[in-house]
């Protein structure tokens, strides 16, 4: 179970009763319980576990705003709903305390602001946390960003923090297992992330990209951020990311994404076909540079054979991959390999 920092129940309640200057908004145990109750109302969003989060805004001992994740829109964070959807324009929010069952996020998809940003914008005095976010890319960063901006941090009482953590046991377990799995393709993830960040800078500073490229990049950023923030761990998200990188002309990075697809789901033939196509394109670049090396074609054949073994049914895309491989072998003067690839192509060609 995820470790968390804490204060004892006695310390929290003592502050609220005897030291008004330390707890000017009169936060009490009932407010922590309210946040936990709200989190219990979160509904499943899809097949991937998501955190159950409840948020309560307290001013002068009274709850002025409350929300839970997904209450208004699927996947909408509790803090965003409370502070923006419901708290926008409410003067009382300034200087209030926010109680949330999970550390506020520091990153979201490209069209959304992270919760830390909303908290700063609404000038919250103090944020009370039940636990840090288990996502390695967020864990501790939300707390640090708030403290850096002068926002105080408090903790749930021990017994209530344990209840909040227990609510998210399946989510914590999911993040832990995915983090362990991501160790297998950390290099690919890092390369793709650097590329996306670079393209974002280019898009923001130059106006020469075509509308199609802008549309592709927007989709690319969205999928990449869903993966980075654990909003998705679907092998087809990685496959789609690879296809988009291919369309952007980033063949090697597309191959990286296809490789991750096959790591997550070795039984998915699409990932193996993608890896095969990536190797064929790598061969073509070497060939254009007058470096005719057949290693990439041999790898492409292995990947396409793997896909064929998983799904020998007629498929236009699969058939085209074999045709491209046959054409590449013909350029090398290798007739035996060319005939074998053409046989696969004819068998897989959609009727």
DRENDO-1510 file (C-alpha; in Angstrom, 1 decimal, always signed):
<recs>
REC; n; res; u; v; w
REC; 1; UNK; +0.0; +0.0; +0.0 .
REC; 2; UNK; +1.2; +3.5; -0.8 .
REC; 3; UNK; +2.9; +5.3; +2.0 .
REC; 4; UNK; +1.7; +8.7; +3.1 .
REC; 5; UNK; +2.6; +11.5; +5.4 .
REC; 6; UNK; +0.1; +12.3; +8.1 .
REC; 7; UNK; -0.8; +14.2; +11.3 .
REC; 8; UNK; -2.6; +12.5; +14.1 .
REC; 9; UNK; -6.3; +12.9; +14.8 .
REC; 10; UNK; -5.5; +14.7; +18.1 .
REC; 11; UNK; -3.2; +17.3; +16.4 .
REC; 12; UNK; -5.8; +18.2; +13.7 .
REC; 13; UNK; -8.7; +18.5; +16.2 .
REC; 14; UNK; -6.6; +20.4; +18.7 .
REC; 15; UNK; -5.7; +22.9; +16.1 .
REC; 16; UNK; -9.3; +23.4; +15.1 .
REC; 17; UNK; -10.5; +23.9; +18.7 .
REC; 18; UNK; -7.7; +25.8; +20.5 .
REC; 19; UNK; -5.6; +27.5; +17.9 .
REC; 20; UNK; -8.0; +29.5; +15.6 .
REC; 21; UNK; -5.1; +31.4; +14.0 .
REC; 22; UNK; -3.7; +28.1; +12.7 .
REC; 23; UNK; -7.1; +26.9; +11.4 .
REC; 24; UNK; -9.0; +30.1; +10.6 .
REC; 25; UNK; -11.5; +28.3; +8.4 .
REC; 26; UNK; -12.6; +25.9; +11.1 .
REC; 27; UNK; -11.9; +22.6; +9.3 .
REC; 28; UNK; -13.2; +19.7; +11.3 .
REC; 29; UNK; -13.3; +15.9; +11.1 .
REC; 30; UNK; -16.8; +16.0; +9.6 .
REC; 31; UNK; -15.3; +17.8; +6.6 .
REC; 32; UNK; -12.8; +15.0; +6.0 .
REC; 33; UNK; -15.6; +12.5; +6.3 .
REC; 34; UNK; -17.7; +14.5; +3.8 .
REC; 35; UNK; -14.9; +14.3; +1.2 .
REC; 36; UNK; -14.7; +10.5; +1.7 .
REC; 37; UNK; -18.4; +10.2; +1.3 .
REC; 38; UNK; -18.3; +12.2; -1.9 .
REC; 39; UNK; -15.5; +10.0; -3.3 .
REC; 40; UNK; -17.8; +6.9; -2.7 .
REC; 41; UNK; -20.2; +8.4; -5.3 .
REC; 42; UNK; -17.7; +8.1; -8.2 .
REC; 43; UNK; -18.8; +5.8; -10.9 .
REC; 44; UNK; -16.6; +3.5; -13.2 .
REC; 45; UNK; -15.6; +5.3; -16.3 .
REC; 46; UNK; -14.3; +2.4; -18.4 .
REC; 47; UNK; -12.4; -0.9; -18.1 .
REC; 48; UNK; -9.3; +1.0; -16.6 .
REC; 49; UNK; -9.4; +1.7; -12.9 .
REC; 50; UNK; -9.6; +5.4; -12.0 .
REC; 51; UNK; -9.3; +7.1; -8.7 .
REC; 52; UNK; -12.3; +7.9; -6.5 .
REC; 53; UNK; -11.8; +11.5; -5.4 .
REC; 54; UNK; -14.0; +13.8; -3.3 .
REC; 55; UNK; -13.4; +17.5; -2.7 .
REC; 56; UNK; -14.8; +19.9; -0.2 .
REC; 57; UNK; -14.2; +23.7; +0.1 .
REC; 58; UNK; -14.6; +25.1; +3.6 .
REC; 59; UNK; -14.9; +28.7; +4.7 .
REC; 60; UNK; -15.5; +29.8; +8.3 .
REC; 61; UNK; -16.5; +26.3; +9.3 .
REC; 62; UNK; -19.1; +25.9; +6.5 .
REC; 63; UNK; -19.0; +23.8; +3.3 .
REC; 64; UNK; -19.4; +26.2; +0.5 .
REC; 65; UNK; -18.6; +23.9; -2.4 .
REC; 66; UNK; -18.3; +20.1; -2.9 .
REC; 67; UNK; -17.8; +17.7; -5.8 .
REC; 68; UNK; -16.6; +14.2; -6.8 .
REC; 69; UNK; -14.7; +13.0; -9.8 .
REC; 70; UNK; -17.0; +12.5; -12.9 .
REC; 71; UNK; -20.0; +14.2; -11.2 .
REC; 72; UNK; -20.6; +16.5; -14.2 .
REC; 73; UNK; -18.5; +15.1; -17.1 .
REC; 74; UNK; -16.8; +11.7; -17.4 .
REC; 75; UNK; -13.2; +12.0; -16.1 .
REC; 76; UNK; -13.7; +15.6; -14.9 .
REC; 77; UNK; -11.6; +16.0; -11.7 .
REC; 78; UNK; -13.3; +16.8; -8.4 .
REC; 79; UNK; -11.2; +20.0; -7.8 .
REC; 80; UNK; -12.0; +21.3; -11.3 .
REC; 81; UNK; -15.8; +20.8; -10.8 .
REC; 82; UNK; -15.8; +22.4; -7.3 .
REC; 83; UNK; -13.5; +25.4; -8.1 .
REC; 84; UNK; -14.3; +26.1; -11.7 .
REC; 85; UNK; -17.7; +24.7; -12.7 .
REC; 86; UNK; -19.3; +25.6; -9.4 .
REC; 87; UNK; -16.9; +28.1; -7.7 .
REC; 88; UNK; -16.3; +30.5; -10.6 .
REC; 89; UNK; -17.3; +34.0; -9.6 .
REC; 90; UNK; -17.9; +33.1; -5.9 .
REC; 91; UNK; -16.0; +35.5; -3.8 .
REC; 92; UNK; -16.0; +33.3; -0.7 .
REC; 93; UNK; -13.7; +30.8; -2.4 .
REC; 94; UNK; -10.7; +33.2; -2.0 .
REC; 95; UNK; -8.9; +32.3; +1.2 .
REC; 96; UNK; -11.0; +29.1; +1.8 .
REC; 97; UNK; -9.5; +25.6; +2.6 .
REC; 98; UNK; -9.8; +22.7; +0.1 .
REC; 99; UNK; -10.1; +19.2; +1.4 .
REC; 100; UNK; -9.4; +16.5; -1.2 .
REC; 101; UNK; -8.9; +12.7; -0.9 .
REC; 102; UNK; -6.1; +12.7; -3.5 .
REC; 103; UNK; -3.2; +15.0; -4.2 .
REC; 104; UNK; -4.1; +17.5; -7.0 .
REC; 105; UNK; -2.8; +16.7; -10.4 .
REC; 106; UNK; +0.0; +18.8; -12.1 .
REC; 107; UNK; -0.7; +17.6; -15.7 .
REC; 108; UNK; -3.7; +16.9; -17.8 .
REC; 109; UNK; -4.5; +16.5; -21.5 .
REC; 110; UNK; -3.7; +19.4; -23.8 .
REC; 111; UNK; -7.2; +20.9; -23.7 .
REC; 112; UNK; -7.5; +20.9; -19.8 .
REC; 113; UNK; -5.8; +22.7; -17.0 .
REC; 114; UNK; -4.4; +20.7; -14.0 .
REC; 115; UNK; -6.1; +20.9; -10.6 .
REC; 116; UNK; -3.1; +22.7; -9.1 .
REC; 117; UNK; -3.7; +25.5; -11.6 .
REC; 118; UNK; -7.3; +25.9; -10.5 .
REC; 119; UNK; -6.4; +25.9; -6.8 .
REC; 120; UNK; -3.8; +28.7; -7.4 .
REC; 121; UNK; -6.3; +30.7; -9.5 .
REC; 122; UNK; -8.9; +30.6; -6.8 .
REC; 123; UNK; -6.4; +31.6; -4.2 .
REC; 124; UNK; -7.1; +28.7; -1.8 .
REC; 125; UNK; -5.4; +29.2; +1.6 .
REC; 126; UNK; -4.7; +25.6; +2.5 .
REC; 127; UNK; -5.1; +22.2; +0.9 .
REC; 128; UNK; -5.8; +19.1; +3.1 .
REC; 129; UNK; -4.7; +15.8; +1.5 .
REC; 130; UNK; -5.5; +12.2; +2.4 .
REC; 131; UNK; -2.7; +10.8; +0.3 .
REC; 132; UNK; -0.2; +11.6; -2.5 .
REC; 133; UNK; -1.0; +10.5; -6.1 .
REC; 134; UNK; +0.5; +7.1; -6.8 .
REC; 135; UNK; +1.4; +8.1; -10.4 .
REC; 136; UNK; +5.2; +8.6; -10.4 .
REC; 137; UNK; +4.9; +11.6; -12.7 .
REC; 138; UNK; +2.6; +13.4; -10.3 .
REC; 139; UNK; +3.5; +12.0; -6.8 .
REC; 140; UNK; +4.7; +14.8; -4.6 .
REC; 141; UNK; +4.7; +17.3; -7.5 .
REC; 142; UNK; +1.2; +18.6; -6.7 .
REC; 143; UNK; +2.1; +19.2; -3.1 .
REC; 144; UNK; +5.4; +20.9; -4.1 .
REC; 145; UNK; +3.8; +23.2; -6.7 .
REC; 146; UNK; +1.2; +24.4; -4.1 .
REC; 147; UNK; +3.8; +25.0; -1.4 .
REC; 148; UNK; +6.0; +26.8; -3.8 .
REC; 149; UNK; +3.1; +29.2; -4.4 .
REC; 150; UNK; +2.6; +29.8; -0.7 .
REC; 151; UNK; -0.4; +27.5; -0.3 .
REC; 152; UNK; -0.3; +25.6; +3.0 .
REC; 153; UNK; -0.6; +21.8; +3.1 .
REC; 154; UNK; -2.5; +19.8; +5.8 .
REC; 155; UNK; -3.2; +16.1; +6.3 .
REC; 156; UNK; -6.2; +14.0; +7.0 .
REC; 157; UNK; -6.4; +12.4; +10.4 .
REC; 158; UNK; -4.8; +8.9; +10.4 .
REC; 159; UNK; -8.0; +6.9; +10.6 .
REC; 160; UNK; -9.8; +8.9; +7.9 .
REC; 161; UNK; -6.7; +8.9; +5.6 .
REC; 162; UNK; -6.7; +5.1; +5.8 .
REC; 163; UNK; -10.3; +5.0; +4.7 .
REC; 164; UNK; -9.6; +7.3; +1.7 .
REC; 165; UNK; -6.6; +5.1; +0.7 .
REC; 166; UNK; -8.8; +2.0; +1.0 .
REC; 167; UNK; -11.3; +3.5; -1.4 .
REC; 168; UNK; -8.6; +3.5; -4.1 .
REC; 169; UNK; -7.0; +0.2; -3.5 .
REC; 170; UNK; -7.7; -1.1; -7.0 .
REC; 171; UNK; -6.4; +2.2; -8.6 .
REC; 172; UNK; -3.2; +2.1; -6.5 .
REC; 173; UNK; -2.7; -1.6; -7.5 .
REC; 174; UNK; -3.3; -0.7; -11.2 .
REC; 175; UNK; -0.7; +2.2; -11.1 .
REC; 176; UNK; +1.8; +0.0; -9.4 .
REC; 177; UNK; +1.5; -2.8; -11.9 .
REC; 178; UNK; +1.5; -0.5; -14.9 .
REC; 179; UNK; +4.6; +1.4; -13.5 .
REC; 180; UNK; +6.4; -1.9; -13.2 .
REC; 181; UNK; +5.4; -2.8; -16.8 .
REC; 182; UNK; +6.5; +0.5; -18.1 .
REC; 183; UNK; +10.0; -0.2; -16.9 .
REC; 184; UNK; +10.1; -2.5; -20.0 .
REC; 185; UNK; +9.7; +0.4; -22.4 .
REC; 186; UNK; +10.9; +3.5; -20.4 .
REC; 187; UNK; +13.4; +4.4; -23.2 .
REC; 188; UNK; +10.6; +4.4; -25.9 .
REC; 189; UNK; +8.3; +6.5; -23.7 .
REC; 190; UNK; +11.1; +9.0; -23.0 .
REC; 191; UNK; +11.9; +9.3; -26.8 .
REC; 192; UNK; +8.3; +9.9; -27.7 .
REC; 193; UNK; +7.8; +12.4; -25.0 .
REC; 194; UNK; +10.8; +14.4; -26.1 .
REC; 195; UNK; +9.5; +14.4; -29.6 .
REC; 196; UNK; +6.0; +15.5; -28.6 .
REC; 197; UNK; +7.4; +18.3; -26.4 .
REC; 198; UNK; +9.6; +19.5; -29.3 .
REC; 199; UNK; +6.7; +19.5; -31.7 .
REC; 200; UNK; +4.6; +21.5; -29.2 .
REC; 201; UNK; +7.3; +24.2; -29.1 .
REC; 202; UNK; +7.4; +24.3; -32.9 .
REC; 203; UNK; +3.6; +24.5; -33.2 .
REC; 204; UNK; +3.5; +27.3; -30.7 .
REC; 205; UNK; +6.3; +29.3; -32.3 .
REC; 206; UNK; +5.9; +28.8; -36.0 .
REC; 207; UNK; +2.9; +29.0; -38.4 .
REC; 208; UNK; +4.3; +26.9; -41.2 .
REC; 209; UNK; +2.7; +23.5; -40.3 .
REC; 210; UNK; -0.2; +22.4; -42.5 .
REC; 211; UNK; -3.7; +22.0; -41.1 .
REC; 212; UNK; -3.4; +18.3; -41.5 .
REC; 213; UNK; -0.1; +18.2; -39.5 .
REC; 214; UNK; -1.7; +20.4; -36.8 .
REC; 215; UNK; -4.6; +17.9; -36.6 .
REC; 216; UNK; -2.3; +15.0; -36.4 .
REC; 217; UNK; -0.2; +16.6; -33.7 .
REC; 218; UNK; -3.2; +17.5; -31.6 .
REC; 219; UNK; -4.3; +13.8; -31.6 .
REC; 220; UNK; -0.7; +12.8; -31.0 .
REC; 221; UNK; -0.4; +15.0; -27.9 .
REC; 222; UNK; -3.8; +13.8; -26.6 .
REC; 223; UNK; -2.9; +10.1; -26.8 .
REC; 224; UNK; +0.6; +10.7; -25.4 .
REC; 225; UNK; -0.7; +12.6; -22.4 .
REC; 226; UNK; -3.4; +10.0; -21.7 .
REC; 227; UNK; -0.6; +7.4; -21.5 .
REC; 228; UNK; +1.7; +9.5; -19.4 .
REC; 229; UNK; -1.0; +10.4; -16.9 .
REC; 230; UNK; -2.3; +6.8; -16.6 .
REC; 231; UNK; -5.6; +7.8; -18.0 .
REC; 232; UNK; -5.2; +4.9; -20.4 .
REC; 233; UNK; -3.0; +1.9; -20.7 .
REC; 234; UNK; -4.7; +0.4; -23.8 .
REC; 235; UNK; -2.4; -1.3; -26.3 .
REC; 236; UNK; -4.5; +0.2; -29.2 .
REC; 237; UNK; -3.7; +3.7; -27.8 .
REC; 238; UNK; -0.1; +2.9; -28.3 .
REC; 239; UNK; -0.8; +1.5; -31.8 .
REC; 240; UNK; -2.7; +4.7; -32.7 .
REC; 241; UNK; +0.2; +6.7; -31.4 .
REC; 242; UNK; +2.6; +4.8; -33.6 .
REC; 243; UNK; +0.3; +5.3; -36.7 .
REC; 244; UNK; +0.2; +9.1; -36.0 .
REC; 245; UNK; +4.0; +9.2; -35.6 .
REC; 246; UNK; +4.3; +7.4; -39.0 .
REC; 247; UNK; +2.0; +10.1; -40.6 .
REC; 248; UNK; +4.2; +12.8; -39.1 .
REC; 249; UNK; +7.2; +11.2; -40.8 .
REC; 250; UNK; +8.7; +9.9; -37.5 .
REC; 251; UNK; +9.2; +6.3; -38.6 .
REC; 252; UNK; +11.7; +5.3; -35.9 .
REC; 253; UNK; +9.5; +6.7; -33.1 .
REC; 254; UNK; +6.4; +5.1; -34.7 .
REC; 255; UNK; +8.3; +1.8; -34.5 .
REC; 256; UNK; +8.9; +2.5; -30.8 .
REC; 257; UNK; +5.2; +2.9; -30.2 .
REC; 258; UNK; +4.4; -0.3; -32.1 .
REC; 259; UNK; +7.0; -2.1; -30.0 .
REC; 260; UNK; +5.2; -1.0; -26.8 .
REC; 261; UNK; +2.0; -2.2; -28.3 .
REC; 262; UNK; +3.4; -5.7; -28.7 .
REC; 263; UNK; +4.9; -5.6; -25.1 .
REC; 264; UNK; +1.5; -4.7; -23.6 .
REC; 265; UNK; -0.4; -7.2; -25.8 .
REC; 266; UNK; +1.8; -9.8; -27.6 .
REC; 267; UNK; -1.3; -11.3; -29.1 .
REC; 268; UNK; -2.3; -8.2; -31.0 .
REC; 269; UNK; -1.3; -8.7; -34.6 .
REC; 270; UNK; -1.6; -5.0; -35.4 .
REC; 271; UNK; +1.4; -4.1; -33.3 .
REC; 272; UNK; +3.6; -6.7; -35.1 .
REC; 273; UNK; +2.4; -5.5; -38.5 .
REC; 274; UNK; +3.3; -1.9; -37.5 .
REC; 275; UNK; +6.8; -3.1; -36.4 .
REC; 276; UNK; +7.2; -4.8; -39.7 .
REC; 277; UNK; +6.3; -1.7; -41.7 .
REC; 278; UNK; +8.7; +0.4; -39.5 .
REC; 279; UNK; +11.6; -2.0; -40.4 .
REC; 280; UNK; +10.7; -1.7; -44.1 .
REC; 281; UNK; +10.8; +2.1; -43.9 .
REC; 282; UNK; +14.1; +2.0; -42.1 .
REC; 283; UNK; +15.4; -0.2; -44.9 .
REC; 284; UNK; +14.2; +2.3; -47.5 .
REC; 285; UNK; +16.0; +5.2; -45.8 .
REC; 286; UNK; +19.2; +3.1; -45.7 .
REC; 287; UNK; +18.7; +2.2; -49.4 .
REC; 288; UNK; +18.2; +5.9; -50.3 .
REC; 289; UNK; +21.5; +6.6; -48.7 .
REC; 290; UNK; +23.1; +3.7; -50.8 .
REC; 291; UNK; +23.5; +1.5; -47.7 .
REC; 292; UNK; +21.7; -1.7; -48.7 .
REC; 293; UNK; +21.4; -3.7; -45.6 .
REC; 294; UNK; +19.0; -6.6; -45.4 .
REC; 295; UNK; +18.8; -6.8; -41.6 .
REC; 296; UNK; +15.7; -4.6; -41.3 .
REC; 297; UNK; +13.9; -6.7; -44.0 .
REC; 298; UNK; +14.7; -9.9; -42.1 .
REC; 299; UNK; +13.3; -8.4; -38.9 .
REC; 300; UNK; +10.2; -7.1; -40.9 .
REC; 301; UNK; +9.7; -10.7; -42.1 .
REC; 302; UNK; +9.9; -12.1; -38.6 .
REC; 303; UNK; +7.3; -9.5; -37.3 .
REC; 304; UNK; +4.9; -10.1; -40.2 .
REC; 305; UNK; +5.2; -13.8; -39.7 .
REC; 306; UNK; +4.3; -13.3; -36.0 .
REC; 307; UNK; +1.3; -11.3; -37.1 .
REC; 308; UNK; +0.3; -14.0; -39.7 .
REC; 309; UNK; +0.5; -16.7; -37.0 .
REC; 310; UNK; -1.9; -14.6; -34.8 .
REC; 311; UNK; -4.3; -13.7; -37.5 .
REC; 312; UNK; -4.1; -15.5; -40.9 .
REC; 313; UNK; -7.5; -14.1; -42.0 .
REC; 314; UNK; -7.7; -11.8; -45.1 .
REC; 315; UNK; -6.7; -8.3; -44.2 .
REC; 316; UNK; -6.0; -5.4; -46.7 .
REC; 317; UNK; -3.5; -3.7; -44.4 .
REC; 318; UNK; -1.7; -6.9; -43.5 .
REC; 319; UNK; -1.6; -7.9; -47.2 .
REC; 320; UNK; -0.1; -4.5; -48.1 .
REC; 321; UNK; +2.6; -4.9; -45.6 .
REC; 322; UNK; +3.7; -8.2; -47.2 .
REC; 323; UNK; +3.5; -6.5; -50.7 .
REC; 324; UNK; +5.9; -3.8; -49.5 .
REC; 325; UNK; +8.2; -6.3; -48.1 .
REC; 326; UNK; +8.2; -8.3; -51.4 .
REC; 327; UNK; +9.0; -5.1; -53.3 .
REC; 328; UNK; +11.9; -4.4; -50.9 .
REC; 329; UNK; +13.3; -7.9; -51.3 .
REC; 330; UNK; +13.0; -7.5; -55.1 .
REC; 331; UNK; +15.1; -4.4; -55.0 .
REC; 332; UNK; +17.8; -6.4; -53.3 .
REC; 333; UNK; +17.6; -9.1; -56.0 .
REC; 334; UNK; +16.4; -11.8; -53.6 .
REC; 335; UNK; +13.8; -13.7; -55.6 .
REC; 336; UNK; +13.2; -16.5; -53.1 .
REC; 337; UNK; +12.2; -14.1; -50.3 .
REC; 338; UNK; +10.2; -12.0; -52.9 .
REC; 339; UNK; +8.1; -15.1; -53.9 .
REC; 340; UNK; +7.4; -16.1; -50.3 .
REC; 341; UNK; +6.2; -12.6; -49.4 .
REC; 342; UNK; +4.0; -12.5; -52.5 .
REC; 343; UNK; +2.4; -15.8; -51.5 .
REC; 344; UNK; +1.5; -14.3; -48.1 .
REC; 345; UNK; +0.2; -11.2; -49.9 .
REC; 346; UNK; -2.1; -13.1; -52.1 .
REC; 347; UNK; -3.4; -15.2; -49.2 .
REC; 348; UNK; -4.2; -12.2; -47.1 .
REC; 349; UNK; -5.5; -9.9; -49.8 .
REC; 350; UNK; -9.1; -9.0; -49.0 .
REC; 351; UNK; -11.6; -10.5; -51.5 .
</recs>
